[in-house]
Amino acid sequence: MTLPLRSSFLEPIDRRSWLSGSGLLLSATAIAMLAGKPALAAGQASDPAQDARILNTALGAELEAIAAYQVGADSGLLQKPVRDLALTFQGHHKAHADLLAATVSKLGGKPVSAKPEYKFPTDRLKTQADVLRFAAGLEQGAVSAYLGAVPLFDNRDLSKAAASILGDEAMHWAVLRNALGEAPVPAAFVA
């Protein structure tokens, strides 16, 4: 049984929908690229507040991912090696969230907090494969979100970071597909 993906991850993303709350998962590696003074494309003015809002949306998605991986780890459905993988990916998302929060603050924004409760399809998680499909769907959604986010940042270094993270999330997705016994890379292009 394939679990449905959140539609916000599958639809084309524009700047307005990003700012109103659709998700993007950013990796620590990409945010670390921002450690120095960001370089902008020639003649381009940066809007740090706008970029901070986009990153804050990403932070919200990271916090949701942390919670989702915890649901999987606590489900009792995962064998030890798979549970270890879930906790490793959760650790990546925790590092992402820490760096995103710091970057949002650096840009003058106030980092969002985790919601007290998230609504996940726990009633449909009956087997290890269900949990893996749920996680793979979230990672696939992150890949799609990055494709839409790359052109949205005023600061081009953030666009580069989002493109870099797309690769990271694609690797998560591939590993989860492989754990399901599916082709890790199902197509020549990501849509």
N, C-alpha and C positions, 0 to 999 in steps of 0.2 A: 504494500500500500504506500503510495507516495503522498506525503503531507503537502497541503497547499502552501504556497509561498505568500508572504505578505505582498499584496498588490503594489504597494508603494515602491518596492524594490524592483518590480518588473516593468513599470511604466517609465517612459522617458522622463528625465528629470530636468526641470528648468530652475533658474535661480530662485524664483518665487516659491516653488514647492520645497526647495532646500531650506529656505528661511522659515517656512511654516511648519517644518517638523519631519520631513522624510529623513531616512537614516543613511549614514556613511560610517564605515569603520576605518579608522586611521591607525597605522602601525607606529610603533616606537621609532623604527628606522626612519620613516618619512618625517616625523616630527623632529627627530634629532637633526635632520638636514637644515632645520630652521634655527639652529643654535646661534649662528652668527647673524650679522646684519643682512637681511634679505636683499638680494639684487633684483631690481625690477627691469622689465623690458624697456628699451629706449622710449622716452616720452610717455610712459605709463605712470599714472598716479595711483597710489594704493589707497584703499579704503579699509583700514584696519578693523573698524567696527563691523563692517559687512563680512569680512573674512572671519572675524571672531564669532559672528552669529552662525556662519556655516560650520566652523569648527565645533561650536557648542552643540549643534545638532549632531555632529559626529560623536561628540562626547556622550550625549544621551544614548546613541546607538551602541557605543562601547559598553556603557553601564548595563544596557539591556542584554548585550551578548554575555557579559559576566554572569548575569542572573540566569540566562538560558543554559550556559554550560554547567552552572551549579545544579540546575534541575536535572540535567542529564547525569551528572556525577552522582547525585543523591537518589536517582531513580531505582537503584538496585538492579537495573537491567544490563549494565555494562560489565563485561569481563575485565579483569585487571588491566591488560595492556590497552584496551580501548578506553577504559576509565582514565588511565594515565595520560593518554592522548588528549582526552577532553580537558583534563586539568592543565595540561601543557598549553593548549590553545586558550583556555581561560586565563592563564598566567600572561600570555601575550596580550590579551585584551585588557587585563589590569594594568600592564605597563603602558599600553596605548592610552588608557584613560588618564593615568597620572601625567603623562606628557601632554596630552590634549588640554587638560585642566591648566597646566603651567603655561601652555602657549596661549590659551584664551586669556589668562590673566596678563601675560606679557603684552597682548594686543589691546589691553584695557577693558576686557570684558569680565563678567562674573561667571565662573564655571557652573553649569547645571549640576544638580545632585541626582542620585539614583531615585527612581520612584519607589514608594513604599511597597508596591506590588506590581508585577507584570502579569499579563494574561497570555499564557502559553497553552498550546494544545495538549496538555498533559493527559487528557482523557483518550488521546489517540496514540500515546506512547506505551505500547504493550510489549515491545521486543527491543533488543539491542539495535536491530536494523531500523526500527522506527526512530529511535533517538539519533542514530547516525544520519538518517534522511532529514530529520528536522535541522540538525546542525549544518548539514551540507546545503540545505535550502537557505539558511541564514547567510552562509558564506557566499553562495552563488548570488544572493541578493546584494551583498556588499560589493562583489565584483561589478555587477550592473550599476550600482550606485556610483562607483568610482568612474565608470565610463561617462556618466552624466555630470559628475562633479568637476572633472578636470578643467573644463573651460569657465567655470563659475567664479573662481577666485580672482580678485583684483590683483593680489600679489602672485606673480607667476611662479615664485618658489613654492607656494602652496600647491599650485597646479602640478608642479614636478613631484611634490611629495605625494599627492593623491595618485598620480600615475604609478609611482613606485609602490605604493600600498596596494594598488590593484593587483600587482604581481604577487604580493604577500598573501592576499585573500584568495587569489586563484590557487596558490599552492595549498592553502588550507582546504579549499573545496576539492582539489584533486586528491589529497590524502584521504579525505572522508569518503569520496567516491571509491577509491581503491579499497578502503576498509569494507565497503559494501560489496566488493567483488565486481564493481562496475568499471568501465573504462575511465581511467583518471582524467583524461582529456577527451571529452566527447565530440569536439568539433575543432576545426582549424581556426575559428574566430569566436570571440566572446561577444555575445549579443546582449 
